[in-house]
Amino acid sequence: MLRNLLLSSVCALISIRTAATDRVVSPSGTYNTISSAISASSDGDRILVASANYLENILVNKSLTIQPVAEGGRYSVLGSIRLSSAATERVVTISGLRALGGVSTIDNGSARLNIRIVDSYISGAFNVPPSCYVELYRDTIPTSVSLYNGAVIGNRFTGTYTGSAPLNVVQGTTVTAPLFIIGNSFGQAGGLMTDYLIEVAFNHEFHVDNNFASVTSSTTSFFRFNGQQQFGTPTCTINSNTFYRPASANLSMIWGNNNQPSTVEIVNNVSINNTGPLFVWVARTGLVSGNQLAAASWINTSTGEPSVGSPLINAGDPDPRYLDLDLTTNDAGCYGGSNSRANFITPMGSAVVGFMQAPRVVAQGEVVNISATGFDR
């Protein structure tokens, strides 16, 4: 299950699952479909699914955890997967899934719907309403994803995208939490006919950090912000991303099309074979530092990791708040800083921290608040 943690000084409050029931699904078991186990379950229960193909359409209308019966297992749902909201907040956690018919929601309730999909393969349509907060952790995604708000952490976008960005965040969320797009990789499995890999229309705090993109298209840029309102505080970030294409193109890496004042930090990014300015942004304020126009030989072009002796090593902004995991000066690009992509390249195990938020600078005597989302069977 996923657990949310809040640490204040030396105190830790951890939500622990109690008084719930596990139900095992297998083709020859008491519950031979996932839907039958859902019908028998109550909020907070866990459904453990044996590896098999399940030819069914699933409606998840409770707060449930659905995961493989064995660590590292996989199960496939060949029909559609729909989730419904309610009058009170609902949380659905799914892991180890191969969703071949897409994921969508039935928005028949007014409360927030939290959807967490971990270590899964998501194909087909992905449609959610403004009341959803979508958390995607270490998933493989061969199609475009559209959402209103969420945390997209450590995923692999691998497909062919025609006409829309692999990751599209649309305006209108009713959930005021920050948007996180951290540690993902964006590949290209065929002809790419979209203008941007990440397109964000958002009027709240956002963070686009430590992502790696590798595309062959000469008409595709990395990121565009197309929001309509100013952010205010705190500062949004576009930090420590690496954008690589094998052939030169006269394009910028980052675009901001809003005409409202916005505070956006653009620090320690790397752009390879883009001959335009690093970013083009209207009415933007905020720090710009440590960004690099680089050569392909400076990175491993499959992963974005700096090569041995790369000029990108220790080339980022020297401010201590950007230090690497080993507390050396920040490397420029997606392996730099505390959100390094090195955090997301190890396989999922029985327990893993999906993403941790901690302040970069703490004054002496100040209380330290740390929040983390982790996965623990």
C-alpha positions as a Markdown table, in Angstrom:
| # | Residue | x | y | z |
|---|---|---|---|---|
| 1 | Met | 0.0 | 0.0 | 0.0 |
| 2 | Leu | 1.0 | 3.6 | -0.3 |
| 3 | Arg | 1.7 | 5.5 | 2.9 |
| 4 | Asn | 2.0 | 9.3 | 3.5 |
| 5 | Leu | 4.5 | 10.4 | 6.1 |
| 6 | Leu | 4.9 | 13.8 | 7.8 |
| 7 | Leu | 8.0 | 14.2 | 9.9 |
| 8 | Ser | 8.3 | 17.2 | 12.2 |
| 9 | Ser | 11.6 | 17.4 | 14.2 |
| 10 | Val | 11.9 | 13.9 | 15.6 |
| 11 | Cys | 8.2 | 13.1 | 15.5 |
| 12 | Ala | 6.8 | 10.8 | 12.8 |
| 13 | Leu | 3.2 | 10.3 | 12.0 |
| 14 | Ile | 2.6 | 7.3 | 9.7 |
| 15 | Ser | -0.8 | 6.2 | 8.4 |
| 16 | Ile | -1.0 | 2.4 | 9.1 |
| 17 | Arg | -3.6 | 0.1 | 7.5 |
| 18 | Thr | -5.7 | -1.7 | 10.1 |
| 19 | Ala | -8.9 | -3.7 | 10.4 |
| 20 | Ala | -9.0 | -4.5 | 6.6 |
| 21 | Thr | -9.6 | -7.6 | 4.6 |
| 22 | Asp | -7.4 | -9.2 | 1.9 |
| 23 | Arg | -9.2 | -11.0 | -1.0 |
| 24 | Val | -7.3 | -13.1 | -3.4 |
| 25 | Val | -8.3 | -13.2 | -7.1 |
| 26 | Ser | -7.4 | -16.0 | -9.4 |
| 27 | Pro | -9.1 | -17.7 | -12.4 |
| 28 | Ser | -9.8 | -20.8 | -10.3 |
| 29 | Gly | -10.4 | -19.2 | -6.9 |
| 30 | Thr | -13.4 | -18.1 | -4.9 |
| 31 | Tyr | -13.0 | -14.7 | -6.6 |
| 32 | Asn | -12.3 | -15.5 | -10.2 |
| 33 | Thr | -12.7 | -11.9 | -11.4 |
| 34 | Ile | -11.5 | -8.7 | -10.0 |
| 35 | Ser | -15.0 | -7.3 | -10.2 |
| 36 | Ser | -16.4 | -10.0 | -7.9 |
| 37 | Ala | -13.7 | -9.2 | -5.3 |
| 38 | Ile | -14.5 | -5.5 | -5.5 |
| 39 | Ser | -18.2 | -6.2 | -5.0 |
| 40 | Ala | -17.4 | -8.1 | -1.8 |
| 41 | Ser | -15.0 | -5.5 | -0.4 |
| 42 | Ser | -15.3 | -2.5 | 1.8 |
| 43 | Asp | -13.3 | 0.8 | 1.9 |
| 44 | Gly | -9.8 | 0.1 | 3.0 |
| 45 | Asp | -9.7 | -3.6 | 1.8 |
| 46 | Arg | -6.9 | -5.0 | -0.3 |
| 47 | Ile | -7.4 | -7.2 | -3.4 |
| 48 | Leu | -4.5 | -9.5 | -4.3 |
| 49 | Val | -4.5 | -10.6 | -7.9 |
| 50 | Ala | -2.8 | -13.7 | -9.4 |
| 51 | Ser | -0.9 | -13.3 | -12.6 |
| 52 | Ala | -3.4 | -14.0 | -15.5 |
| 53 | Asn | -5.5 | -12.2 | -18.1 |
| 54 | Tyr | -8.8 | -10.9 | -16.9 |
| 55 | Leu | -11.3 | -10.3 | -19.6 |
| 56 | Glu | -13.6 | -7.9 | -17.8 |
| 57 | Asn | -14.6 | -4.3 | -17.4 |
| 58 | Ile | -13.8 | -3.1 | -13.9 |
| 59 | Leu | -15.6 | -0.4 | -11.9 |
| 60 | Val | -13.8 | 0.6 | -8.7 |
| 61 | Asn | -16.3 | 2.4 | -6.5 |
| 62 | Lys | -14.6 | 2.2 | -3.1 |
| 63 | Ser | -11.3 | 3.1 | -1.5 |
| 64 | Leu | -9.2 | 0.0 | -2.3 |
| 65 | Thr | -5.7 | -1.3 | -2.9 |
| 66 | Ile | -5.4 | -3.7 | -5.9 |
| 67 | Gln | -2.0 | -5.3 | -6.3 |
| 68 | Pro | -0.3 | -8.6 | -7.4 |
| 69 | Val | -0.6 | -11.5 | -5.0 |
| 70 | Ala | 3.2 | -12.0 | -5.3 |
| 71 | Glu | 5.9 | -9.4 | -5.3 |
| 72 | Gly | 6.9 | -8.7 | -8.9 |
| 73 | Gly | 3.8 | -10.3 | -10.4 |
| 74 | Arg | 1.8 | -8.9 | -13.2 |
| 75 | Tyr | -1.9 | -9.2 | -14.1 |
| 76 | Ser | -3.6 | -7.9 | -17.2 |
| 77 | Val | -7.1 | -6.4 | -17.5 |
| 78 | Leu | -8.3 | -6.7 | -21.1 |
| 79 | Gly | -11.4 | -4.5 | -20.7 |
| 80 | Ser | -11.8 | -1.0 | -19.4 |
| 81 | Ile | -11.0 | 0.3 | -15.9 |
| 82 | Arg | -13.3 | 2.9 | -14.5 |
| 83 | Leu | -13.1 | 4.6 | -11.1 |
| 84 | Ser | -15.9 | 6.6 | -9.4 |
| 85 | Ser | -15.8 | 9.4 | -6.9 |
| 86 | Ala | -18.2 | 9.9 | -4.0 |
| 87 | Ala | -19.4 | 12.5 | -1.6 |
| 88 | Thr | -16.3 | 11.9 | 0.6 |
| 89 | Glu | -12.7 | 11.7 | -0.5 |
| 90 | Arg | -11.7 | 8.3 | -2.0 |
| 91 | Val | -8.3 | 6.8 | -2.5 |
| 92 | Val | -7.6 | 4.0 | -5.0 |
| 93 | Thr | -4.1 | 2.4 | -5.3 |
| 94 | Ile | -3.3 | 0.0 | -8.1 |
| 95 | Ser | 0.0 | -1.7 | -8.7 |
| 96 | Gly | 1.4 | -4.4 | -11.0 |
| 97 | Leu | -1.3 | -3.8 | -13.6 |
| 98 | Arg | -1.3 | -4.1 | -17.4 |
| 99 | Ala | -4.2 | -1.9 | -18.4 |
| 100 | Leu | -4.8 | -2.6 | -22.0 |
| 101 | Gly | -8.2 | -0.9 | -22.3 |
| 102 | Gly | -7.3 | 2.4 | -20.6 |
| 103 | Val | -8.3 | 4.1 | -17.4 |
| 104 | Ser | -11.1 | 6.6 | -17.0 |
| 105 | Thr | -13.5 | 7.9 | -14.3 |
| 106 | Ile | -17.2 | 8.2 | -13.6 |
| 107 | Asp | -17.4 | 11.5 | -11.8 |
| 108 | Asn | -20.6 | 10.9 | -9.9 |
| 109 | Gly | -19.4 | 12.5 | -6.6 |
| 110 | Ser | -18.3 | 15.9 | -5.5 |
| 111 | Ala | -15.2 | 14.9 | -3.4 |
| 112 | Arg | -11.6 | 14.5 | -4.4 |
| 113 | Leu | -10.7 | 11.2 | -6.0 |
| 114 | Asn | -7.0 | 10.2 | -5.5 |
| 115 | Ile | -5.8 | 7.7 | -8.1 |
| 116 | Arg | -2.4 | 6.1 | -7.5 |
| 117 | Ile | -1.0 | 3.7 | -10.1 |
| 118 | Val | 2.3 | 2.2 | -9.3 |
| 119 | Asp | 4.8 | 0.0 | -11.3 |
| 120 | Ser | 2.2 | -0.7 | -14.1 |
| 121 | Tyr | 1.7 | -0.6 | -17.8 |
| 122 | Ile | -1.0 | 1.8 | -18.9 |
| 123 | Ser | -2.2 | 1.7 | -22.5 |
| 124 | Gly | -5.4 | 3.1 | -24.1 |
| 125 | Ala | -7.2 | 6.2 | -23.1 |
| 126 | Phe | -6.5 | 8.0 | -19.8 |
| 127 | Asn | -9.3 | 10.4 | -18.9 |
| 128 | Val | -10.0 | 11.9 | -15.5 |
| 129 | Pro | -12.1 | 14.9 | -14.3 |
| 130 | Pro | -10.9 | 18.1 | -12.5 |
| 131 | Ser | -11.6 | 16.6 | -9.0 |
| 132 | Cys | -8.9 | 13.9 | -9.5 |
| 133 | Tyr | -5.4 | 14.0 | -8.2 |
| 134 | Val | -3.5 | 11.4 | -10.2 |
| 135 | Glu | -0.3 | 9.9 | -8.9 |
| 136 | Leu | 1.8 | 7.8 | -11.4 |
| 137 | Tyr | 4.9 | 6.2 | -10.0 |
| 138 | Arg | 7.4 | 4.2 | -12.1 |
| 139 | Asp | 4.8 | 3.2 | -14.7 |
| 140 | Thr | 5.4 | 2.4 | -18.4 |
| 141 | Ile | 3.1 | 4.6 | -20.6 |
| 142 | Pro | 3.0 | 4.1 | -24.4 |
| 143 | Thr | 0.1 | 6.5 | -25.0 |
| 144 | Ser | -0.7 | 10.1 | -24.2 |
| 145 | Val | -1.8 | 11.0 | -20.7 |
| 146 | Ser | -4.1 | 13.9 | -19.9 |
| 147 | Leu | -4.8 | 15.0 | -16.4 |
| 148 | Tyr | -5.7 | 18.1 | -14.3 |
| 149 | Asn | -3.3 | 17.7 | -11.4 |
| 150 | Gly | -1.1 | 15.1 | -9.8 |
| 151 | Ala | 2.4 | 13.7 | -9.2 |
| 152 | Val | 4.0 | 12.0 | -12.3 |
| 153 | Ile | 7.2 | 10.5 | -10.8 |
| 154 | Gly | 9.8 | 8.2 | -12.4 |
| 155 | Asn | 7.7 | 7.0 | -15.3 |
| 156 | Arg | 8.8 | 5.9 | -18.8 |
| 157 | Phe | 6.8 | 7.4 | -21.7 |
| 158 | Thr | 7.7 | 5.2 | -24.6 |
| 159 | Gly | 5.1 | 5.5 | -27.4 |
| 160 | Thr | 4.2 | 7.3 | -30.6 |
| 161 | Tyr | 2.4 | 10.5 | -30.1 |
| 162 | Thr | 0.3 | 12.1 | -32.9 |
| 163 | Gly | -1.2 | 15.5 | -32.3 |
| 164 | Ser | -1.0 | 15.7 | -28.5 |
| 165 | Ala | 1.8 | 15.7 | -25.9 |
| 166 | Pro | 2.8 | 12.5 | -24.1 |
| 167 | Leu | 1.9 | 14.4 | -20.9 |
| 168 | Asn | -0.8 | 17.0 | -21.1 |
| 169 | Val | -1.9 | 18.9 | -17.9 |
| 170 | Val | -5.1 | 20.8 | -18.7 |
| 171 | Gln | -6.4 | 23.8 | -16.8 |
| 172 | Gly | -9.3 | 23.7 | -14.4 |
| 173 | Thr | -8.3 | 21.5 | -11.5 |
| 174 | Thr | -10.3 | 21.7 | -8.3 |
| 175 | Val | -7.4 | 20.3 | -6.3 |
| 176 | Thr | -5.1 | 23.0 | -5.1 |
| 177 | Ala | -2.1 | 20.7 | -4.4 |
| 178 | Pro | 1.1 | 21.3 | -6.3 |
| 179 | Leu | 1.8 | 19.6 | -9.6 |
| 180 | Phe | 4.9 | 17.4 | -9.7 |
| 181 | Ile | 6.6 | 16.1 | -12.9 |
| 182 | Ile | 9.8 | 14.5 | -11.6 |
| 183 | Gly | 12.3 | 12.0 | -12.8 |
| 184 | Asn | 10.5 | 10.7 | -15.9 |
| 185 | Ser | 12.0 | 9.6 | -19.3 |
| 186 | Phe | 10.4 | 10.5 | -22.6 |
| 187 | Gly | 11.4 | 8.3 | -25.5 |
| 188 | Gln | 10.1 | 8.0 | -29.0 |
| 189 | Ala | 8.9 | 4.8 | -30.5 |
| 190 | Gly | 8.0 | 6.2 | -33.9 |
| 191 | Gly | 7.2 | 9.4 | -35.8 |
| 192 | Leu | 6.6 | 12.2 | -33.4 |
| 193 | Met | 4.2 | 14.8 | -34.6 |
| 194 | Thr | 3.6 | 16.8 | -31.4 |
| 195 | Asp | 5.1 | 20.2 | -30.7 |
| 196 | Tyr | 5.9 | 19.5 | -27.0 |
| 197 | Leu | 6.6 | 16.5 | -24.8 |
| 198 | Ile | 5.1 | 18.1 | -21.7 |
| 199 | Glu | 2.4 | 20.7 | -22.0 |
| 200 | Val | 1.0 | 22.4 | -18.9 |
| 201 | Ala | -1.9 | 24.7 | -18.5 |
| 202 | Phe | -2.0 | 25.3 | -14.8 |
| 203 | Asn | -2.7 | 28.1 | -12.3 |
| 204 | His | -1.0 | 26.7 | -9.2 |
| 205 | Glu | 2.5 | 25.7 | -8.1 |
| 206 | Phe | 4.3 | 23.3 | -10.4 |
| 207 | His | 7.6 | 21.5 | -10.5 |
| 208 | Val | 9.1 | 20.0 | -13.6 |
| 209 | Asp | 12.5 | 18.6 | -12.5 |
| 210 | Asn | 15.1 | 15.9 | -13.4 |
| 211 | Asn | 13.3 | 14.5 | -16.5 |
| 212 | Phe | 15.2 | 13.1 | -19.5 |
| 213 | Ala | 13.9 | 13.4 | -23.0 |
| 214 | Ser | 15.3 | 11.8 | -26.2 |
| 215 | Val | 13.6 | 12.5 | -29.5 |
| 216 | Thr | 14.5 | 12.4 | -33.1 |
| 217 | Ser | 11.8 | 14.9 | -34.3 |
| 218 | Ser | 13.1 | 18.2 | -35.5 |
| 219 | Thr | 9.8 | 20.0 | -34.6 |
| 220 | Thr | 9.4 | 18.9 | -30.9 |
| 221 | Ser | 10.5 | 20.9 | -27.9 |
| 222 | Phe | 10.6 | 19.7 | -24.3 |
| 223 | Phe | 8.1 | 21.8 | -22.3 |
| 224 | Arg | 5.5 | 24.5 | -22.8 |
| 225 | Phe | 3.6 | 26.3 | -20.1 |
| 226 | Asn | 0.3 | 27.7 | -21.5 |
| 227 | Gly | -1.5 | 28.8 | -18.2 |
| 228 | Gln | -3.7 | 31.8 | -17.9 |
| 229 | Gln | -3.1 | 33.0 | -14.3 |
| 230 | Gln | -0.2 | 34.2 | -12.3 |
| 231 | Phe | 1.2 | 31.8 | -9.7 |
| 232 | Gly | 2.1 | 34.1 | -6.8 |
| 233 | Thr | 4.2 | 32.2 | -4.3 |
| 234 | Pro | 5.8 | 29.8 | -3.9 |
| 235 | Thr | 8.1 | 29.7 | -6.9 |
| 236 | Cys | 7.6 | 27.1 | -9.6 |
| 237 | Thr | 10.6 | 25.2 | -10.9 |
| 238 | Ile | 11.9 | 23.8 | -14.2 |
| 239 | Asn | 15.2 | 22.4 | -12.9 |
| 240 | Ser | 17.8 | 19.8 | -13.8 |
| 241 | Asn | 16.1 | 18.4 | -17.0 |
| 242 | Thr | 18.1 | 17.0 | -20.0 |
| 243 | Phe | 16.7 | 17.3 | -23.5 |
| 244 | Tyr | 18.5 | 15.5 | -26.3 |
| 245 | Arg | 18.0 | 15.1 | -30.0 |
| 246 | Pro | 20.6 | 13.4 | -32.2 |
| 247 | Ala | 20.4 | 16.1 | -35.0 |
| 248 | Ser | 20.5 | 19.8 | -34.7 |
| 249 | Ala | 17.3 | 21.8 | -34.8 |
| 250 | Asn | 16.6 | 25.6 | -34.4 |
| 251 | Leu | 14.3 | 25.2 | -31.4 |
| 252 | Ser | 14.1 | 26.2 | -27.8 |
| 253 | Met | 13.8 | 23.7 | -25.0 |
| 254 | Ile | 11.3 | 25.6 | -22.8 |
| 255 | Trp | 8.4 | 27.8 | -23.8 |
| 256 | Gly | 6.1 | 29.9 | -21.7 |
| 257 | Asn | 3.1 | 31.4 | -23.5 |
| 258 | Asn | 1.3 | 33.1 | -20.6 |
| 259 | Asn | 1.1 | 36.9 | -20.5 |
| 260 | Gln | 0.7 | 37.1 | -16.7 |
| 261 | Pro | 3.6 | 37.7 | -14.3 |
| 262 | Ser | 4.9 | 34.4 | -13.1 |
| 263 | Thr | 7.8 | 33.4 | -10.9 |
| 264 | Val | 9.5 | 30.4 | -12.4 |
| 265 | Glu | 13.0 | 29.2 | -11.5 |
| 266 | Ile | 14.9 | 27.7 | -14.5 |
| 267 | Val | 18.1 | 26.2 | -13.2 |
| 268 | Asn | 20.7 | 23.5 | -14.2 |
| 269 | Asn | 18.9 | 22.3 | -17.4 |
| 270 | Val | 20.8 | 20.8 | -20.3 |
| 271 | Ser | 19.9 | 21.2 | -24.0 |
| 272 | Ile | 21.7 | 19.1 | -26.7 |
| 273 | Asn | 21.4 | 19.9 | -30.4 |
| 274 | Asn | 18.9 | 22.8 | -30.0 |
| 275 | Thr | 20.3 | 25.9 | -31.5 |
| 276 | Gly | 17.6 | 28.3 | -30.3 |
| 277 | Pro | 17.6 | 30.1 | -26.9 |
| 278 | Leu | 17.2 | 27.7 | -24.0 |
| 279 | Phe | 13.8 | 29.2 | -23.1 |
| 280 | Val | 11.3 | 31.7 | -24.5 |
| 281 | Trp | 8.9 | 33.0 | -21.8 |
| 282 | Val | 6.7 | 36.1 | -21.7 |
| 283 | Ala | 6.5 | 38.1 | -18.4 |
| 284 | Arg | 8.6 | 35.5 | -16.5 |
| 285 | Thr | 10.5 | 36.4 | -13.3 |
| 286 | Gly | 12.7 | 34.2 | -11.2 |
| 287 | Leu | 16.3 | 32.8 | -11.1 |
| 288 | Val | 18.0 | 31.5 | -14.3 |
| 289 | Ser | 21.3 | 29.8 | -13.6 |
| 290 | Gly | 23.5 | 26.9 | -14.4 |
| 291 | Asn | 21.8 | 26.0 | -17.7 |
| 292 | Gln | 24.0 | 24.4 | -20.3 |
| 293 | Leu | 24.1 | 23.9 | -24.1 |
| 294 | Ala | 25.9 | 20.6 | -24.4 |
| 295 | Ala | 27.4 | 18.1 | -26.8 |
| 296 | Ala | 26.0 | 14.6 | -27.2 |
| 297 | Ser | 29.3 | 13.1 | -26.0 |
| 298 | Trp | 28.8 | 14.7 | -22.6 |
| 299 | Ile | 26.0 | 12.2 | -21.7 |
| 300 | Asn | 24.9 | 8.6 | -22.1 |
| 301 | Thr | 22.3 | 9.3 | -24.8 |
| 302 | Ser | 20.2 | 6.4 | -23.6 |
| 303 | Thr | 19.8 | 7.5 | -20.0 |
| 304 | Gly | 20.9 | 11.2 | -19.8 |
| 305 | Glu | 23.6 | 10.4 | -17.2 |
| 306 | Pro | 26.8 | 12.4 | -17.6 |
| 307 | Ser | 29.6 | 10.5 | -19.2 |
| 308 | Val | 32.9 | 9.9 | -17.5 |
| 309 | Gly | 34.8 | 13.3 | -17.3 |
| 310 | Ser | 31.7 | 15.1 | -18.7 |
| 311 | Pro | 31.8 | 19.0 | -18.5 |
| 312 | Leu | 28.3 | 18.7 | -17.0 |
| 313 | Ile | 29.8 | 17.2 | -13.7 |
| 314 | Asn | 29.7 | 19.9 | -11.0 |
| 315 | Ala | 28.7 | 22.4 | -13.6 |
| 316 | Gly | 25.3 | 23.5 | -12.1 |
| 317 | Asp | 24.5 | 26.4 | -9.9 |
| 318 | Pro | 26.9 | 26.1 | -6.9 |
| 319 | Asp | 24.3 | 27.2 | -4.3 |
| 320 | Pro | 24.2 | 24.5 | -1.6 |
| 321 | Arg | 20.5 | 24.0 | -2.0 |
| 322 | Tyr | 21.2 | 22.3 | -5.4 |
| 323 | Leu | 23.8 | 19.9 | -4.1 |
| 324 | Asp | 23.9 | 16.4 | -5.5 |
| 325 | Leu | 23.0 | 13.3 | -3.5 |
| 326 | Asp | 26.7 | 12.9 | -2.5 |
| 327 | Leu | 26.8 | 16.6 | -1.4 |
| 328 | Thr | 29.1 | 17.7 | -4.2 |
| 329 | Thr | 28.3 | 20.7 | -6.4 |
| 330 | Asn | 25.3 | 20.0 | -8.5 |
| 331 | Asp | 25.7 | 18.3 | -11.9 |
| 332 | Ala | 23.8 | 20.0 | -14.7 |
| 333 | Gly | 21.0 | 17.9 | -16.2 |
| 334 | Cys | 18.7 | 15.2 | -15.0 |
| 335 | Tyr | 21.1 | 13.4 | -12.7 |
| 336 | Gly | 21.8 | 16.5 | -10.7 |
| 337 | Gly | 20.4 | 17.5 | -7.3 |
| 338 | Ser | 18.4 | 15.6 | -4.7 |
| 339 | Asn | 15.7 | 14.6 | -7.2 |
| 340 | Ser | 18.3 | 12.9 | -9.4 |
| 341 | Arg | 17.0 | 10.4 | -11.9 |
| 342 | Ala | 19.3 | 7.9 | -10.2 |
| 343 | Asn | 16.5 | 7.7 | -7.6 |
| 344 | Phe | 14.2 | 6.2 | -10.2 |
| 345 | Ile | 16.2 | 3.7 | -12.2 |
| 346 | Thr | 16.3 | 0.9 | -9.6 |
| 347 | Pro | 13.7 | -1.8 | -9.9 |
| 348 | Met | 10.6 | -1.7 | -7.7 |
| 349 | Gly | 11.0 | -3.9 | -4.6 |
| 350 | Ser | 8.8 | -4.8 | -1.6 |
| 351 | Ala | 9.3 | -1.3 | -0.3 |
| 352 | Val | 10.4 | 1.9 | -2.0 |
| 353 | Val | 10.0 | 5.7 | -1.5 |
| 354 | Gly | 8.2 | 7.1 | -4.5 |
| 355 | Phe | 8.9 | 10.7 | -3.8 |
| 356 | Met | 10.1 | 12.8 | -0.8 |
| 357 | Gln | 9.7 | 16.5 | -0.3 |
| 358 | Ala | 12.0 | 18.3 | 2.0 |
| 359 | Pro | 13.1 | 22.0 | 2.3 |
| 360 | Arg | 16.3 | 22.8 | 0.5 |
| 361 | Val | 17.4 | 25.4 | 3.1 |
| 362 | Val | 16.6 | 25.2 | 6.8 |
| 363 | Ala | 17.5 | 28.0 | 9.3 |
| 364 | Gln | 19.1 | 27.0 | 12.6 |
| 365 | Gly | 16.4 | 26.1 | 15.1 |
| 366 | Glu | 13.7 | 25.8 | 12.5 |
| 367 | Val | 11.3 | 22.8 | 12.5 |
| 368 | Val | 11.9 | 20.5 | 9.5 |
| 369 | Asn | 8.8 | 19.2 | 7.8 |
| 370 | Ile | 9.3 | 16.3 | 5.4 |
| 371 | Ser | 6.6 | 14.5 | 3.5 |
| 372 | Ala | 7.0 | 11.3 | 1.5 |
| 373 | Thr | 5.0 | 8.9 | -0.5 |
| 374 | Gly | 6.2 | 5.3 | -0.4 |
| 375 | Phe | 5.1 | 1.9 | -1.6 |
| 376 | Asp | 5.2 | -1.1 | 0.9 |
| 377 | Arg | 3.6 | -4.4 | 0.3 |
